[in-house]
Amino acid sequence: MKLLAVIAFLTGGIAFGAERARDLGVPFAGQPGQWNAITDVKGVEVGYRTLNSGEGGGAVRTGVTAVWPRGKNSMAPAFGAWFSLNGNGEMTGTTWLEEGGLLSGPVLLTNTHSVGTVRDSFIEWQVKRSRPGEEAQEWLLPLVAETWDGFLNDVNGFHVTAADTVAALENAKSGPVAEGNVGGGTGMVCYGFKGGTGTSSRKAGAYMVGVLVQCNCGRRAQLQIVGVPVGREIQDGVPYARNGAFADKDVGSIIIVVATDGPLLPNQLKRLARRASLGLARTGSVSGNGSGDIFVAFSTANSNAGITSGTTSISMLANDDMNGLFEATVQATEEAIVNAMVGAETMTGYNGHKVIALPHDRLREVLRKYQR
């Protein structure tokens, strides 16, 4: 186990000092926040549970990620919206999110066959948190999304448990966010390189936009980084299964979570979620038929968004003033995806399948070649 991985384990998943894309000289546009993470949006907390054990047919390479809009101690609803660029995937709770425009509690990310476990585990955990004398919450429709990690993980082993979900929920914190092989992104593959979890943020005038991705999409030849055809330049080490299945096919998915402190209403947040598509496209994706590309956006403004009776006053940013938030979303999404690959490490998993990490030295060479 590498030193950074040990540090990440001991600090609850935060590998301080790990290289990120900007450290390699990738010239992204825009100004990030303090941590260049979704947690730069005040109140947002991120927690992980990473499962990495076993070999061969019993290899476990998976986990759970929790993103709390208002922190783990608050179930106060936030205005939210979702968007499906290509729907070959799952995100529970979207029917009410579309109807009511409210996101209550965290966004949870895991692997395809653990969505039900994570959903039910969160509900049980939340019900048990009721204070003495307080009526237990009787109505919960949590948002749980997935990407498929069956190339590296024993996805049919159902290794994610209720305890893993609880750990991700309770470990959530603000500050720096670990990337790569962590949480729900542990066993993911992105553009033929080791993928996983990535994050970034951008300042947009008086407001902040933060993005977190669980990326598991794309073919190697598609990958572009700041307009440079990195995937075509680095063609060695493309992953393949021993039976030839899933060999560099666009059958993965990506979940993108967009947070902002800008005072946006649900219809405006839908517009923001759509812009994540453009950040994804900058990295080369065409959102193939087999890819579940599903995005959610929420605003931490308007703390009174979830009132249950009467009337209230809320703030709304004028539509004409949203362009800065649109640009910030596109830029932060692009960088978050690249950060996921830069932060990941080479992994061998299910049935000996191996996926190499994006080589940092080769990336620098390619960027120099194209004078970027």
SULMO-V736345 format. One record per backbone hydrogen bond with DSSP energy under -1.0 kcal/mol. NH is the residue of the N-H (numbers start at 0). CO is the residue of the C=O. If there is no record, write none. Layout:
# SULMO-V736345
NH&CO / NH&CO
This chain:
# SULMO-V736345
5&1 / 6&2 / 7&3 / 8&4 / 9&5 / 10&6 / 11&8 / 12&7 / 15&13 / 17&14 / 24&21 / 25&20 / 27&25 / 39&36 / 40&37 / 43&40 / 44&67 / 45&172 / 46&65 / 48&63 / 50&61 / 52&59 / 57&54 / 58&55 / 59&52 / 61&50 / 63&48 / 64&108 / 65&46 / 66&106 / 67&44 / 73&70 / 77&102 / 79&100 / 80&296 / 82&294 / 84&292 / 85&292 / 88&86 / 91&143 / 96&92 / 97&93 / 98&94 / 99&95 / 100&96 / 102&77 / 106&66 / 107&142 / 108&64 / 109&144 / 113&110 / 117&113 / 118&114 / 119&115 / 120&116 / 121&117 / 122&118 / 123&119 / 124&120 / 125&121 / 126&122 / 127&123 / 129&126 / 133&130 / 144&107 / 145&89 / 146&109 / 151&148 / 152&148 / 153&58 / 154&152 / 156&153 / 164&160 / 165&161 / 166&162 / 167&163 / 168&164 / 169&165 / 170&166 / 172&45 / 179&196 / 181&179 / 184&181 / 185&182 / 187&184 / 189&192 / 190&216 / 192&189 / 193&355 / 194&187 / 195&214 / 196&179 / 197&212 / 199&210 / 201&208 / 202&30 / 203&206 / 206&203 / 208&201 / 209&258 / 210&199 / 211&256 / 212&197 / 213&254 / 214&195 / 215&252 / 221&218 / 222&219 / 223&282 / 224&227 / 227&224 / 229&227 / 230&222 / 232&228 / 233&229 / 240&244 / 243&240 / 247&245 / 250&248 / 252&215 / 253&291 / 254&213 / 255&293 / 256&211 / 257&295 / 258&209 / 259&297 / 260&207 / 263&261 / 268&264 / 269&265 / 270&266 / 271&267 / 272&268 / 273&269 / 274&270 / 275&272 / 276&273 / 278&274 / 279&275 / 280&276 / 281&277 / 282&279 / 283&280 / 284&279 / 290&287 / 292&85 / 292&290 / 293&253 / 294&82 / 295&255 / 296&80 / 297&257 / 298&78 / 299&259 / 304&301 / 306&303 / 316&262 / 320&317 / 321&318 / 325&321 / 326&322 / 327&323 / 328&324 / 329&325 / 330&326 / 331&327 / 332&328 / 333&329 / 334&330 / 335&331 / 336&332 / 337&333 / 338&334 / 339&335 / 340&336 / 341&337 / 342&338 / 346&354 / 348&352 / 349&151 / 350&55 / 351&348 / 352&349 / 354&346 / 362&358 / 363&359 / 364&360 / 365&361 / 366&362 / 367&363 / 368&364 / 369&365 / 370&367 / 371&366
